[in-house]
Amino acid sequence: MSTGPVALFGPGGETLRAAALALSEQGRPIGLSTLAPQPAQEFATASIANELWALGASHLHRVLDAADPAATSAYLAELEDRYGPLVACFVDPGPSPEIPFDEFSPDEWLPALRQRLAATLVVLRAAAPLIERRGGGPILLAHHPAPTTTAGAMLHAALDALPAALATELTGRPLRIQALQAGPEVGPLILALLA
């Protein structure tokens, strides 16, 4: 088993925390980043980073706009410079927003698309060649329950289709694309996929 870092991207919360703590128990270096430079994500991921610091875990925490290819690539390069070749990447896009159809507003919808769908695609595009360069490994996405509203359901459907579409498109390459159910059980699943 390679001891290189695992990059975690997400808004914070239970799923990202479970992944980070499980990896820290194995002594795995962790990259921890937001999907968007929002105060709520900054606070939530900083809370996880503080736990990692208290545990003495090797980690690199950054608040960035993961939908920005240059920012995401620079962050992953910094992570590799510090801890070695990237072993895996886990993206938690967070739950899709519950925006009622009659209250649909581009002011809410466009940031939700950027933060969840665009950031996820940019992260995977930046991480895949790095993982492939070291011989392959897992690319993992958190799967959340479907929302009940139309706009959220559209975003959820796109994210739900992503792992299978990506796995088909990258057939024959040493990348294992998989969706994992969001929640506290995600930590042991990630460890099993790294074993």
N, C-alpha and C positions, 0 to 999 in steps of 0.2 A: 504494500500500500504506500503510495506516495504521500509525503508529508507536506506538500505545498498548500497554499491558501485556497479557501473557498470564498467566493464573492457572494454576498447577500445583498439584495436590493429590495426595498419595500418601504411602506409608510410607517413601520414600527408595529407595535401590537403583539398579540399573543403568538401568532405564527412565526414572525421573524425572531422573537425572543426564544421560542422553543428551538428553532434551528441554531441560533447562535450559542445557546447554552449547551446543547448536545455536542456541537463541534468543539466547544471549549473544554468539555470533559475529556475529549480525546487528545487534547493538546494541539488541535489543528489551528493554524493561523486563520484569522477571519477578517474579511473585508466587509464593512457594514456601511451601506449608503442609502440615502433617501432616493425616492423617485422624483421628487420635486422639492425645491427649496422653500417649503412652506413651514411656518412656525410649528404647526402641529406635528409634522413629520420630523422636524429638527428635534423637538422635545422628546418625541417617542423613541427615536433612534438613539438620542443621547442617553436616555434612561437605560437602554440595553447596553450601550457602550460603557456606562458607569458600572453596571453589573459585571461586565467582562473585565474591566479594570480591577474591581474588587477581588475577582477570582484570580487575577494575575495572568489572564489570557492574552496572548499576542493578538492584537487587532489594530485595524486602521479604520477610523470612522470619519466619514465626510458627508456634508450636506451639499447636494448638487442637483442640478437638473439633468436627470439621466436620459431625457429625450434629446439632449445636446450631444451629438456624436463626439465632438472634440473633448468635452468635459468627461464623458464616460470613458473614452479611450485613455485619457491622461490619468484618470483615477486607477484604472486597471493596470496601467504601466507602473504607477507608483506602488501599487500593491505587489506586483511581481518584483520590482526592484528591492522591496523590503523583505519579502518572504519567499521568493522563488516562483517557479512557473505555476500558473493557475491550474488547479485540479478540477474544479467544478464551479458552476454558477447556479444560484437559486434566486428566482424573482417572485416576489409576492406583490401582485398588482393591487392588492386590497380588494374589498368588496365593491361591486359596481354600485353606483349611486342610485338611490330610490328617488328619481325626479318624476313627479306626475306629468303625464302628457300635457295637460292644460297649463302646466307651469314651466314647460320646457323653455329654456332660454340658452342661447349660444354662450352667454356669459358663464353659465354653469357647465354646459356640455363640452365646450371646446377644451377647457382645462382638464376635465375628466378624461377626455380622449387622449390628450397629450400625456397626462400623468400615468395612465394605465396602459393604453395600447401602444402609443408611440414610444414611450420609455421602455416598455418591455421589448419591443422589436429592436430598438437601438442597442440595449444591453446585450441581447442575444447575438446580434450581429457583431458586436465588439468582442464578446467573450468566446464565441465559437472558434475562431482561428487560433486563439491563445491556448485553449484546451486541446485542440487538435494538434497543435505544434508539439505538445508534450506527450502525445500518444493517444489522446482521447480521454473521455470521461463524461460524467453526467451534466446535462443542462435541464434544470428542474423548474417547474412553474407551479405556484400554489393555485389550487382550484377552490373557488368560493361558491356557496349556494347561489342559485339564480335569483335575481331580484324579481319583484312583481310588477314593476313599471316598464313601459315600452322602451324608453331611452336606455335605461339600465340593462334591459334584456338584450338589446342590440349589441351593446358593448360586451356583455357577458358571452353572447354567442360567438363573437369574434375571438375572444380570449379562450373560450372553450374549444374552438376548432384549431387553435394554434399548435398545440403539441403534436397532434396527428399529422397536420399538414407539413410541419417542419420535419418530422421524422421521415415522412415520405420523400420530401424534397432532398433530404440529406442522406438517403439510403446509400450504404456502402462506405460512409465516412465513420470514423471512430467516435461518434458522439451518440450518447444515449439520452434521447429526449423523453421526458416523462412528466405528467401532471401528478401532483400530490395533494391530497385533501388538506385544505387549510385547517389549522388548529394545533393543539399541543402535541399531537401524535407525529407531527412532521419531523421532529428531531431524530427519533430512532429510524425513520424511513430513510432520511438522508444518510445517516451513518451506515445503514445496510447497503446503500447504493455506492458508497465509497469504499466498502470493504473489498 
